[in-house]
C-alpha cells in the first residue's frame, strides 16, 4: 500500500524496527486494518463509542 503516492511523507531518520507509529486517520481502510492478518498485521482493537 502507498500512503502518500504523490506527496512524500518524511519519517524521522531515528525511526527503527519496533518503533510505534501513530496513524490517526486511514479513511476507508480503517476497518480493513482491523481485519485478521491484513498484510501480515495482527488484528487491531476496535473501540466503539
C-alpha positions in Angstrom: 0.0 0.0 0.0 1.1 3.5 -0.7 0.3 6.1 2.0 1.4 9.1 0.0 1.9 8.4 -3.7 2.2 11.9 -4.9 3.3 13.8 -1.8 6.2 12.2 0.1 5.8 11.9 3.8 9.2 12.1 5.6 9.8 9.8 8.5 12.3 10.6 11.2 15.8 9.2 10.5 15.8 7.8 14.0 12.9 5.5 13.3 13.8 1.9 13.8 12.1 -1.5 13.6 9.7 -1.9 16.6 9.0 1.8 17.0 5.4 2.8 17.4 3.9 4.8 14.5 0.6 6.5 15.1 -1.7 6.7 12.0 -4.6 8.9 13.1 -6.8 8.5 10.0 -7.0 6.0 7.2 -10.4 6.6 5.7 -12.0 3.6 4.2 -9.0 1.4 5.2 -9.8 1.7 8.9 -11.9 -1.5 9.1 -9.6 -3.3 6.7 -6.7 -2.7 9.1 -8.8 -4.3 11.8 -9.3 -7.5 9.8 -7.4 -10.6 10.7 -3.9 -10.8 9.3 -4.3 -8.0 6.8 -0.9 -7.6 5.1 0.5 -9.7 7.9 -0.6 -7.4 10.7 -2.4 -8.8 13.8 -6.0 -7.5 14.2 -6.3 -4.1 15.9 -8.5 -3.4 18.9 -11.7 -1.6 17.9 -13.4 0.8 20.3 -16.9 1.9 19.5 -18.4 4.8 21.4 
